[in-house]
Each structure stands twice: as C-alpha cells, then as structure tokens.
C-alpha cells in the first residue's frame, strides 16, 4: 500500500508560460493606451477652446466689450481655468475675440 504523494503547486514551466502570456498581452495593450491618451488630450483641448469662445461671447453680451485677456473671464467667474486639461495654454486675440488652441 504504497500511495504516491500528490504535490500541490505550480511547476517552474507553468509559471514561465503564464509570465510569457502576461508580457505579450502587456506589449499589445500599453501602446494602445498611450495613443488613446493623446487623442483624449486633443479632444479635451478642443472642448476647452469652444467653451472659452462661448464665454468670450457671453462676456461681450453682458458688458458690451471683449475681455482684454482670458484671465478676465476667470476674474468674472465665467470659467474656472483657461488652460487645456493637459496643461497647454490657449491663445486669445483681444481685438477679434478669437480663441485658438496652442501649437504646443
């Protein structure tokens, strides 16, 4: 009655195979995630420019004048911040009231 002893656990080969599968999946996923982040930052900046342009128009309707700077919109509580979500600045031409995205 000599019973074979069953051992619990994973072998080294099984562990290596699992690590290889995980590393291949990471090589596929990580570059796609960074690409999506760049697209999201661009869309966020476009949305900020549109919001600021609308607030410049609202400022002109209420005061009769264009703001001299975008910071005047912050001071007048029209917007909380005048930068893109990724930290890029936004251009503003006070003579025309045109808001433009930065060239980074």
Backbone torsions as a table, in degrees:
resi	resn	phi	psi	omega
1	UNK	NA	59.8	179.0
2	UNK	-95.4	102.6	-178.5
3	UNK	-90.9	141.0	176.2
4	UNK	-76.5	139.0	-178.9
5	UNK	-85.2	124.7	178.9
6	UNK	-86.5	128.9	-179.6
7	UNK	-99.1	133.3	176.3
8	UNK	-93.1	150.8	177.3
9	UNK	124.0	178.5	-178.5
10	UNK	-106.7	150.9	175.6
11	UNK	-85.0	166.6	179.5
12	UNK	-63.6	-38.3	-179.9
13	UNK	-65.0	-42.1	178.1
14	UNK	-62.4	-41.1	178.8
15	UNK	-64.8	-41.3	179.9
16	UNK	-65.1	-39.1	178.7
17	UNK	-64.2	-43.4	178.5
18	UNK	-62.8	-42.8	178.9
19	UNK	-64.5	-37.7	177.9
20	UNK	-65.5	-41.9	179.6
21	UNK	-63.6	-43.8	179.2
22	UNK	-63.3	-42.1	-179.1
23	UNK	-66.5	-37.4	177.2
24	UNK	-65.4	-42.4	177.8
25	UNK	-62.3	-40.2	178.5
26	UNK	-65.8	-37.8	178.0
27	UNK	-64.2	-27.4	178.3
28	UNK	-82.9	-40.3	-171.3
29	UNK	-80.4	-43.7	-171.6
30	UNK	-60.2	-46.7	178.7
31	UNK	-62.0	-35.4	178.8
32	UNK	-67.1	-35.7	179.7
33	UNK	-67.2	-40.5	-179.4
34	UNK	-68.9	-33.2	177.4
35	UNK	-66.5	-40.9	179.5
36	UNK	-65.8	-33.1	178.1
37	UNK	-64.7	-41.3	178.6
38	UNK	-63.8	-41.5	178.5
39	UNK	-63.9	-43.3	-179.5
40	UNK	-63.7	-40.3	178.1
41	UNK	-63.4	-39.1	178.2
42	UNK	-65.2	-43.2	179.1
43	UNK	-66.3	-37.8	178.0
44	UNK	-64.6	-37.6	179.0
45	UNK	-69.6	-39.1	176.5
46	UNK	-60.8	-42.9	179.4
47	UNK	-64.5	-38.7	178.6
48	UNK	-63.9	-42.4	179.7
49	UNK	-62.5	-43.0	179.1
50	UNK	-64.4	-40.8	178.0
51	UNK	-63.0	-46.2	-179.0
52	UNK	-64.0	-39.0	178.5
53	UNK	-62.3	-41.5	178.1
54	UNK	-65.4	-38.2	-179.5
55	UNK	-72.1	-31.9	173.9
56	UNK	-62.6	-43.1	178.4
57	UNK	-63.2	-43.0	178.5
58	UNK	-63.1	-40.3	178.0
59	UNK	-60.0	-44.5	-179.2
60	UNK	-65.4	-38.9	179.1
61	UNK	-64.8	-37.3	-177.5
62	UNK	-80.3	-37.3	-174.3
63	UNK	-104.8	-19.3	-177.3
64	UNK	88.0	-6.6	-179.3
65	UNK	-129.3	156.6	172.2
66	UNK	-78.5	147.0	175.4
67	UNK	-66.9	146.0	179.8
68	UNK	-74.3	-31.3	177.8
69	UNK	-142.0	164.4	175.8
70	UNK	-69.1	-25.5	178.3
71	UNK	-64.6	-25.0	176.0
72	UNK	-64.4	-29.9	176.3
73	UNK	-67.9	-37.5	176.9
74	UNK	-66.4	-43.7	-178.4
75	UNK	-64.9	-32.0	179.8
76	UNK	-88.7	9.5	179.7
77	UNK	59.6	33.3	174.1
78	UNK	-83.3	-36.0	178.2
79	UNK	-140.8	159.0	177.7
80	UNK	-83.5	-39.1	179.0
81	UNK	-146.1	156.6	-176.1
82	UNK	-116.9	30.3	176.3
83	UNK	-122.5	161.0	178.1
84	UNK	-72.5	161.1	179.8
85	UNK	-58.8	-28.2	178.9
86	UNK	-86.4	5.0	176.6
87	UNK	94.5	-5.0	-179.8
88	UNK	-70.3	148.4	179.6
89	UNK	-84.5	163.1	-179.5
90	UNK	-118.6	138.1	179.6
91	UNK	-84.1	151.7	179.5
92	UNK	-146.6	131.8	176.6
93	UNK	-107.7	105.0	-174.5
94	UNK	-65.0	-25.9	-178.1
95	UNK	-72.4	-32.3	-179.0
96	UNK	-107.5	-17.5	-176.7
97	UNK	77.4	18.5	-177.1
98	UNK	-88.6	130.1	177.0
99	UNK	-102.9	131.5	-178.8
100	UNK	-127.7	147.8	175.3
101	UNK	-70.3	152.8	179.3
102	UNK	-74.4	159.5	178.5
103	UNK	-91.2	-5.9	179.5
104	UNK	47.1	NA	NA
